[in-house]
């Protein structure tokens, strides 16, 4: 008898990097993700299908990433990237041979030549140069579930204007329908950041957003757009307040706890819950999948997790001339000088042992919960997709081994998010606190002394756009005004990407993030200057039009974007 389900969620996102640099920061982030993560995972899923096993993995992919993967320039960019890696490995082979390097060192140069040749062949022939279409094909046959994310990964709880949140979500829904041919059922709230409904104001004095006002909870926005679920962190669930339970879904009524024993809610992450900001559930609810902290860290942690295995490929040490990796972890605390050579054939047994260890803990955890409560549990582990293949080179093979193992488990089976909601039909309603999956489970990573200037700029940009769109609302027949305002909205959405604050906080690409934020902010305001100029003189110079065209070419994402979506009211 099954004691529960395992829901593996892969969060797939990269900021807009096409036409914004190559190496070390820029489009090579996208190339690395496709070569090291997306193609190997697609290979795993399709291999499992050929064995008669449905992977049942849930994958969210941000609209801004969809646009890059389907960008007409990307196939040539990726092909050049792979060919460059092959040439660098060939050069290393010649140099290592001339310099008398160890034969295994030379073998690894051939390994990388073959590896990148295979990834390029997969991209061109197996997946017809489209990662998105390959994912769609898997979803269409029920092998995986794909859901969406906010348009540009905006940090929704801190955006100043509800119209920003609505636009991020409306565009996410429309972009998903464009790429996957159906409505999305759920959404990844960027950074798992959630805010309930309450009287809110900004932390910094930017009018009008510094004035206190009641704002809807994020689950209410999701309900407006037909999105049924999102993902939250275990800490938030443990600090939640139980509100009641549904007793009549057709009438959408809730039976709120009246007896003391009814309110003895089990705050275990193995249980699916509905989220609402108050007892007034008619304003909207959504199901929350809770990250299981202990099981997630067994995979995620670079200190105690599986990726720290000494025989796995080391992420950090690279050959200076080619930036290719030839060394294994050896010892996670060892100086780079003492890393030893990587032996790919040593990893299979370690992957098998770790997958069995992970499956054993999944089964024990869900069996214990079922025996204690009589409830079939839902164990959810969300990860950034880039963990599997990029940061942890052997990660896709670990996923393969786990899925194959669970296929034969008598107690635990893989399930997608929508399948699990249908199976469980959760009735408990809780009020989640505000927070994220970041450090301290709050907004500190994205709002701190080093990033407050970005929020001041975002609030001022939201305010300016709001004011100007009111002025031009009777000029919608002017195609040039609509064109400029629409491109300005694209720039505003890009300004709102949470990636910039994250990269500033971690200092992993601080200069690049600050530069990108400033450029989008500057382009946004210059575009609005053009609109104001048009309103005054009804004329633009060739230089003005050239700037507009440059912006449209450089940031050509979301051709479906409509100006009305800024002030969209679902019906």
C-alpha positions in Angstrom: 0.0 0.0 0.0 1.3 3.4 -0.9 2.1 5.7 2.0 2.6 8.8 -0.1 4.0 10.6 -3.2 7.2 12.3 -4.0 6.9 15.6 -5.9 10.1 16.7 -7.5 10.0 20.3 -8.7 12.6 21.9 -10.9 12.6 25.7 -11.0 14.0 26.7 -14.4 14.9 30.4 -14.8 17.6 32.7 -16.1 17.4 36.5 -16.5 17.3 38.1 -20.0 20.9 37.7 -21.2 20.7 37.5 -25.0 22.5 40.5 -26.5 23.7 41.4 -23.0 27.3 40.1 -22.8 28.8 36.6 -23.3 31.5 35.6 -20.8 31.9 35.5 -17.8 28.4 37.1 -17.5 25.8 37.0 -20.2 24.5 34.6 -22.8 27.0 31.9 -21.8 24.8 31.4 -18.7 22.1 30.3 -21.1 24.5 28.2 -23.1 25.8 26.4 -20.0 22.3 25.7 -18.8 21.2 24.2 -22.1 24.3 22.1 -22.5 24.8 20.9 -18.9 21.2 20.9 -17.5 18.3 21.1 -20.0 19.5 18.7 -22.7 20.8 16.0 -20.2 17.5 16.2 -18.3 15.5 15.8 -21.5 17.7 12.8 -22.4 17.0 11.3 -19.0 13.2 11.8 -19.3 13.1 10.4 -22.9 15.3 7.4 -21.9 12.9 6.6 -19.0 10.0 6.8 -21.4 11.7 4.3 -23.7 11.9 2.0 -20.7 8.1 2.4 -20.0 8.6 4.8 -17.0 6.8 8.1 -16.8 9.2 10.6 -15.1 6.4 12.6 -13.5 8.6 15.6 -12.7 7.1 19.0 -12.3 9.1 21.8 -14.1 8.3 25.5 -14.0 10.0 27.6 -16.6 10.0 31.4 -16.5 8.5 33.2 -19.4 11.7 35.3 -19.8 13.6 32.0 -20.2 11.1 30.6 -22.7 11.6 33.7 -24.8 15.4 33.2 -24.9 15.2 29.5 -25.7 12.8 30.3 -28.6 14.7 33.4 -29.7 15.6 33.1 -33.4 19.2 34.0 -32.6 19.7 31.3 -30.0 20.3 28.1 -32.2 23.3 29.8 -33.9 24.6 31.1 -30.5 24.4 27.7 -29.0 26.1 26.0 -32.0 29.0 28.4 -31.9 29.3 27.9 -28.1 29.5 24.1 -28.5 32.0 24.3 -31.4 34.1 26.7 -29.4 34.2 24.3 -26.4 35.2 21.5 -28.8 38.0 23.6 -30.3 39.2 24.5 -26.8 39.3 20.9 -25.8 41.2 20.0 -29.0 43.8 22.8 -28.2 44.1 21.5 -24.6 44.7 18.0 -26.1 47.6 19.3 -28.2 49.1 21.3 -25.4 48.8 18.6 -22.8 50.4 16.1 -25.3 53.3 18.5 -26.1 53.8 19.3 -22.4 53.9 15.6 -21.4 50.8 15.7 -19.2 49.4 12.5 -17.6 47.6 10.3 -20.2 44.4 10.6 -18.2 44.6 14.4 -18.5 44.7 14.0 -22.3 41.9 11.4 -22.1 39.7 14.1 -20.5 40.2 16.5 -23.3 38.8 13.9 -25.7 36.0 13.3 -23.2 34.9 16.9 -23.4 35.2 16.9 -27.2 32.8 14.0 -27.4 30.5 15.4 -24.7 30.0 18.8 -26.4 29.6 17.1 -29.8 26.9 14.9 -28.4 25.1 17.9 -26.8 25.2 19.8 -30.1 23.9 16.7 -31.9 21.1 16.3 -29.3 20.1 20.0 -29.7 20.1 20.0 -33.5 18.6 16.6 -34.3 17.0 14.9 -31.2 15.2 18.2 -30.1 15.1 20.1 -33.4 16.8 23.1 -31.8 13.9 23.7 -29.4 14.1 22.9 -25.7 10.6 24.3 -25.2 9.0 22.1 -27.9 10.7 19.1 -26.4 9.3 19.9 -23.0 5.8 20.5 -24.5 6.0 17.1 -26.2 6.7 15.4 -22.9 3.8 17.3 -21.2 1.4 16.5 -24.0 1.8 12.8 -23.3 1.6 13.1 -19.5 5.2 12.4 -18.8 5.9 15.6 -17.0 4.1 18.7 -15.9 5.3 22.2 -16.9 4.0 25.3 -15.1 4.8 28.9 -15.1 6.6 31.7 -13.2 6.2 35.5 -13.0 7.1 37.0 -16.4 10.6 38.3 -15.6 10.9 36.7 -12.1 9.9 39.9 -10.4 10.0 39.8 -6.6 6.2 40.1 -6.2 5.7 40.9 -2.5 7.8 44.1 -2.7 6.6 45.5 -6.0 4.9 48.8 -5.3 1.9 48.7 -7.6 -0.7 45.9 -7.8 -0.7 46.5 -11.6 2.9 45.3 -11.7 1.9 42.1 -10.0 -1.1 41.6 -12.3 1.1 42.3 -15.4 3.8 39.9 -14.3 1.1 37.1 -13.8 -1.1 38.0 -16.8 1.9 37.9 -19.1 3.1 34.6 -17.5 -0.3 33.0 -18.4 -0.4 34.4 -21.9 3.2 33.5 -22.6 2.7 29.9 -21.3 -0.3 29.5 -23.6 1.7 30.7 -26.5 4.5 28.1 -25.9 2.6 25.2 -24.4 -0.8 25.5 -26.0 -2.9 25.3 -22.8 -3.6 27.2 -19.6 -1.0 26.8 -16.8 -2.2 25.2 -13.6 0.3 26.6 -11.2 3.0 29.1 -10.7 6.4 29.4 -9.1 6.4 32.6 -7.0 9.9 34.0 -7.7 12.2 33.2 -4.8 9.1 31.4 -3.2 8.3 34.9 -1.9 4.8 35.3 -0.5 2.8 38.1 1.0 -0.7 37.8 2.6 -3.2 40.6 2.4 -2.6 43.4 5.0 -2.3 47.2 5.2 1.1 47.6 3.5 3.5 50.4 2.6 7.0 50.5 1.2 10.0 50.5 3.5 11.4 53.6 1.8 9.6 56.9 1.4 8.5 56.9 -2.3 5.0 58.3 -2.8 2.4 57.1 -3.4 3.6 53.6 -2.3 4.7 54.8 1.1 1.1 55.5 2.0 -0.6 52.7 3.9 -3.2 50.8 2.0 -4.8 47.4 2.0 -3.3 45.1 -0.6 -4.5 41.6 -1.8 -2.6 38.5 -0.8 -0.7 36.9 -3.6 -3.0 33.9 -3.5 -5.8 36.3 -4.5 -3.9 37.4 -7.6 -3.3 33.7 -8.5 -7.0 32.9 -8.1 -8.0 35.8 -10.5 -5.8 34.2 -13.2 -6.9 30.6 -12.6 -3.6 29.4 -11.1 -4.2 26.7 -8.6 -0.9 26.2 -6.7 2.5 27.6 -5.7 5.5 26.5 -3.7 6.4 27.7 -0.2 9.1 27.0 2.3 8.7 24.8 5.4 9.5 27.6 7.8 6.5 29.6 6.5 4.1 26.6 6.9 5.4 26.1 10.5 4.6 29.7 11.3 1.2 29.7 9.6 -2.2 30.1 11.3 -4.9 27.5 10.6 -8.1 29.1 9.5 -10.5 26.2 8.9 -11.4 23.6 6.3 -13.6 23.3 3.3 -16.8 21.3 3.7 -18.7 22.2 0.6 -16.5 23.0 -2.4 -19.4 23.6 -4.8 -20.7 26.4 -2.6 -17.1 27.4 -1.6 -17.9 27.5 2.1 -15.5 26.8 4.9 -16.2 25.2 8.2 -14.0 27.2 10.6 -12.6 25.5 13.7 -15.0 25.8 16.6 -13.8 22.9 18.8 -10.3 23.0 20.4 -9.5 19.6 19.0 -10.3 20.8 15.4 -7.6 23.4 15.6 -4.9 20.9 16.5 -3.5 21.3 13.0 -0.5 19.3 11.9 2.2 21.7 10.6 4.0 18.9 8.8 5.4 19.8 5.4 4.1 16.4 4.2 0.6 17.8 4.1 -0.9 19.9 1.2 -2.8 22.9 2.4 -4.9 25.7 0.9 -3.7 29.2 1.5 -5.9 32.2 2.2 -5.3 35.6 3.8 -8.3 35.4 6.0 -11.6 33.5 6.6 -13.0 35.3 3.6 -11.9 32.5 1.2 -14.2 33.9 -1.5 -11.5 36.4 -2.3 -9.3 33.5 -3.5 -7.2 30.6 -2.4 -4.4 28.5 -3.8 -2.8 25.2 -2.8 0.7 25.4 -1.3 3.3 22.6 -1.9 5.8 22.9 1.0 9.5 22.3 0.6 10.7 19.5 2.9 13.8 21.1 4.4 15.7 18.0 5.5 15.2 16.0 2.3 16.0 19.0 0.2 19.2 19.8 2.0 20.4 16.2 1.5 20.6 17.0 -2.2 21.1 20.8 -2.1 23.9 21.3 0.5 27.4 21.6 -0.8 28.7 20.6 2.6 26.6 17.6 3.6 24.7 16.9 0.4 25.3 14.4 -2.3 27.2 16.8 -4.6 30.1 16.9 -2.1 31.0 13.3 -3.1 34.8 13.4 -3.6 34.7 11.5 -7.0 32.3 14.0 -8.6 33.4 16.7 -11.1 34.6 19.8 -9.2 32.6 22.9 -10.2 35.2 25.5 -9.3 38.6 24.4 -10.6 39.1 25.1 -14.3 42.0 25.1 -16.7 42.8 28.7 -17.3 43.3 28.6 -21.1 40.0 26.8 -21.9 38.0 27.1 -18.7 37.3 23.4 -19.0 37.0 21.2 -15.9 39.4 18.3 -15.4 39.4 17.7 -11.7 37.1 16.0 -9.1 35.9 17.3 -5.8 38.6 15.3 -4.0 37.9 17.1 -0.7 35.5 20.0 -0.5 37.8 21.8 1.9 41.0 21.2 -0.1 42.9 24.0 -1.8 42.5 24.0 -5.6 46.2 23.0 -5.8 45.3 19.6 -4.3 42.4 18.6 -6.5 43.0 15.3 -8.4 41.9 14.3 -11.9 38.3 13.4 -12.6 37.4 9.8 -13.6 33.9 9.7 -15.1 33.7 5.9 -14.7 34.0 6.2 -10.9 30.7 8.0 -10.5 28.1 5.4 -11.5 28.4 3.4 -8.3 28.3 6.5 -6.2 25.1 7.8 -7.9 23.5 4.4 -7.4 24.3 4.4 -3.7 23.1 7.9 -3.2 19.9 7.4 -5.1 19.1 4.3 -3.0 20.0 6.2 0.2 17.6 9.0 -0.9 14.8 6.6 -1.8 15.2 4.9 1.5 14.7 8.2 3.4 11.7 9.1 1.2 10.1 5.8 2.0 10.9 5.9 5.8 9.6 9.5 6.1 6.3 8.9 4.3 5.8 5.5 5.9 6.3 6.9 9.4 3.9 9.8 8.6 1.2 7.4 7.3 1.6 5.1 10.3 1.3 8.0 12.7 -1.6 9.8 11.0 -3.3 7.5 8.5 -2.7 10.2 5.9 -0.9 9.6 2.6 1.8 12.3 2.7 3.2 14.5 -0.1 6.9 15.0 0.1 8.0 17.9 -2.0 11.6 19.0 -2.9 11.9 22.0 -5.1 15.3 22.8 -6.6 16.8 25.2 -9.1 17.2 23.2 -12.3 20.8 24.4 -12.7 21.8 22.3 -9.7 21.4 19.2 -11.9 24.1 19.2 -14.4 25.7 22.7 -14.0 26.6 22.9 -10.3 26.4 19.2 -9.9 27.5 17.6 -13.1 26.2 14.1 -12.2 22.8 15.5 -11.0 20.7 14.4 -14.1 21.9 10.8 -13.6 21.0 11.0 -9.9 17.4 12.0 -11.0 17.3 9.1 -13.4 18.3 6.7 -10.7 15.7 8.1 -8.2 12.9 7.9 -10.7 13.8 4.4 -11.7 14.0 3.3 -8.1 10.7 4.8 -7.1 9.0 3.1 -10.1 9.6 -0.2 -8.3 8.9 1.1 -4.8 5.8 -0.4 -3.1 5.3 2.6 -0.8 6.2 5.8 -2.7 5.5 6.9 -6.3 6.4 10.0 -8.3 3.6 12.5 -8.9 3.3 15.8 -10.6 1.8 18.8 -8.8 -1.6 18.6 -10.5 -1.9 14.8 -10.0 -1.1 15.2 -6.3 -3.8 17.9 -5.8 -6.3 15.7 -7.6 -5.3 12.7 -5.4 -5.3 14.6 -2.0 -8.0 17.2 -2.6 -6.7 19.2 0.3 -9.4 20.8 2.6 -7.3 22.5 5.3 -7.0 26.3 5.0 -4.1 28.2 6.5 -2.8 31.8 6.6 0.9 31.9 5.7 3.2 34.6 7.0 5.1 36.9 4.7 8.5 35.5 3.6 10.6 33.6 1.1 13.0 30.7 0.8 16.0 33.0 1.2 18.3 33.6 4.2 16.2 34.2 7.3 13.1 33.2 5.3 12.3 36.9 4.8 13.2 39.6 2.2 16.7 40.3 3.4 18.5 38.8 0.3 16.5 41.1 -2.1 15.9 44.2 0.1 18.9 45.3 2.1 21.2 48.4 2.4 23.0 47.4 -0.8 19.9 47.1 -2.8 17.5 49.7 -1.4 18.5 52.1 -4.3 17.1 49.6 -6.8 13.7 49.6 -5.0 13.6 53.4 -5.0 14.2 53.3 -8.8 11.5 50.6 -9.3 8.9 52.5 -7.3 9.7 55.7 -9.2 9.4 53.9 -12.5 6.1 52.3 -11.6 4.8 55.7 -10.5 5.9 57.4 -13.7 4.5 54.7 -16.0 1.2 54.8 -14.1 1.0 58.6 -14.5 1.9 58.6 -18.2 -0.4 55.7 -19.2 -3.3 57.8 -17.8 -2.2 60.7 -19.9 -2.1 58.7 -23.1 -5.2 56.6 -22.5 -7.1 58.7 -25.1 -4.2 58.4 -27.6 -4.3 54.7 -28.1 -5.0 55.2 -31.8 -1.5 56.7 -32.1 0.5 53.6 -33.1 3.9 55.2 -32.3 2.9 56.1 -28.8 1.6 52.6 -28.1 4.7 51.1 -29.6 7.0 53.2 -27.4 4.9 52.7 -24.3 4.9 48.9 -24.9 8.6 48.8 -25.2 8.9 50.9 -22.0 6.7 48.3 -20.3 9.2 45.6 -21.4 12.0 47.6 -19.9 10.0 48.1 -16.6 9.4 44.3 -16.4 13.2 43.7 -16.9 14.0 46.3 -14.2 11.8 44.3 -11.9 13.8 41.0 -12.2 14.7 39.7 -8.8 18.0 38.5 -10.3 19.6 41.9 -10.0 19.2 42.2 -6.3 20.2 38.5 -5.8 23.5 38.9 -7.7 24.2 42.2 -5.9 23.6 40.4 -2.5 25.7 37.4 -3.3 28.4 39.4 -5.1 28.7 36.6 -7.7 28.1 39.1 -10.5 27.6 42.4 -8.7 28.9 44.8 -11.3 27.0 43.0 -14.1 23.8 43.1 -12.1 24.1 46.8 -11.2 25.0 47.7 -14.8 22.0 45.7 -16.2 19.6 47.3 -13.7 20.8 50.8 -14.6 20.6 50.2 -18.3 17.0 49.0 -18.2 16.0 51.7 -15.8 17.7 54.3 -18.1 16.2 53.0 -21.3 12.7 52.9 -19.6 12.9 56.6 -18.7 14.4 57.7 -22.0 11.5 55.9 -23.8 9.0 57.7 -21.6 10.8 61.0 -22.4 10.1 60.2 -26.1 6.4 59.8 -25.4 6.3 63.1 -23.6 8.1 64.7 -26.5 5.6 63.2 -28.9 2.7 64.6 -26.8 4.3 68.1 -26.9 5.6 68.3 -30.5 4.1 65.3 -32.3 7.5 64.7 -33.8 10.6 62.5 -33.2 14.1 62.8 -34.7 15.9 60.0 -36.6 18.1 59.6 -33.5 15.0 59.1 -31.3 13.6 56.5 -33.7 16.9 54.8 -33.9 17.1 54.5 -30.1 13.6 52.9 -30.1 14.6 50.4 -32.7 17.8 49.5 -30.8 15.7 48.9 -27.6 13.3 46.7 -29.5 16.1 44.7 -31.1 18.1 44.4 -27.9 15.1 43.5 -25.7 12.7 41.8 -28.1 11.0 39.5 -25.6 7.2 39.1 -25.3 5.9 40.2 -28.7 2.5 39.3 -27.4 2.6 42.0 -24.7 -0.3 44.4 -24.8 -0.4 47.8 -23.1 -3.8 47.0 -21.7 -2.2 44.3 -19.5 -0.7 46.9 -17.2 -4.3 47.7 -16.1 -5.8 44.3 -16.7 -8.9 43.4 -14.7 -9.8 39.7 -15.1 -13.5 38.9 -15.7 
